[in-house]
Amino acid sequence: AEADLKEAKAAQERIKLGVTKEEYIPACEIQSELARLLGNLKKSLLTMGHNIASDLAGLSPEVVTIAKNEVDKRINDALLELSEGRLYRGRKKAKK
C-alpha cells in the first residue's frame, strides 16, 4: 500500500512538472479546436450530396435527384447516430 502511495505521488509530481513546463495543452483549447474541426467536418459532409449531384449533371435529372437524396439521407443518418453516441453502420433499415 505504501509503495502504491509513493508511486501515485510520483505520478502526480510528474504531471505537475509537465504542466509547469507547458507540456500539456489546456482542456479548453482542446475542446475549442475539436469543436471547430468537427464543425468543419459536418459542413463538408453536408455539402457532399450537392457535390455529387453536380458531378452527375450529365445524367437524367431524376437519377441525379435520387443520388443526391440518398447521399444526403445517409450522411444525415450518420450524423444523427454519431450525435447520439451510437456507431453508424450504414445499413438500410428494413421497410415496413
ZAMARGU-4260 file (C-alpha; in steps of 0.2 Angstrom, whole numbers, plus 5000, padded with zeros to 4 digits):
<rodrens>
0) 5000/5000/5000 | 5014/5012/5004 | 5023/5008/4988 | 5007/5012/4978 | 5005/5028/4988
5) 5023/5033/4983 | 5020/5028/4965 | 5004/5039/4964 | 5013/5054/4972 | 5027/5052/4960
10) 5015/5052/4945 | 5006/5067/4952 | 5023/5076/4953 | 5027/5071/4935 | 5010/5079/4930
15) 5013/5095/4940 | 5031/5096/4932 | 5023/5093/4915 | 5011/5107/4917 | 5024/5120/4923
20) 5035/5115/4908 | 5019/5118/4897 | 5020/5100/4890 | 5001/5099/4892 | 4988/5109/4882
25) 4974/5116/4892 | 4957/5107/4890 | 4948/5122/4885 | 4960/5124/4870 | 4957/5106/4865
30) 4938/5107/4866 | 4938/5123/4856 | 4949/5116/4842 | 4940/5100/4842 | 4923/5109/4841
35) 4930/5119/4826 | 4936/5104/4817 | 4920/5094/4819 | 4910/5109/4814 | 4920/5109/4798
40) 4919/5091/4795 | 4900/5092/4797 | 4899/5106/4785 | 4909/5096/4772 | 4899/5081/4774
45) 4883/5090/4772 | 4889/5098/4755 | 4893/5081/4748 | 4876/5077/4741 | 4876/5093/4731
50) 4894/5090/4725 | 4889/5073/4719 | 4874/5079/4710 | 4885/5092/4701 | 4897/5078/4696
55) 4882/5068/4689 | 4875/5083/4679 | 4876/5073/4663 | 4864/5060/4669 | 4845/5062/4669
60) 4838/5074/4682 | 4828/5060/4690 | 4844/5050/4693 | 4854/5065/4700 | 4840/5069/4712
65) 4839/5051/4718 | 4858/5050/4721 | 4858/5067/4730 | 4844/5062/4741 | 4851/5046/4745
70) 4868/5053/4750 | 4860/5067/4760 | 4849/5054/4769 | 4864/5043/4774 | 4875/5057/4779
75) 4861/5065/4790 | 4858/5047/4797 | 4876/5045/4801 | 4877/5062/4809 | 4862/5059/4820
80) 4868/5042/4826 | 4885/5049/4830 | 4877/5064/4839 | 4868/5051/4850 | 4884/5042/4854
85) 4880/5027/4843 | 4890/5019/4829 | 4884/5022/4811 | 4885/5006/4801 | 4877/5012/4785
90) 4864/4998/4785 | 4847/5002/4777 | 4833/5000/4789 | 4820/4986/4785 | 4805/4993/4776
95) 4788/4990/4784
</rodrens>
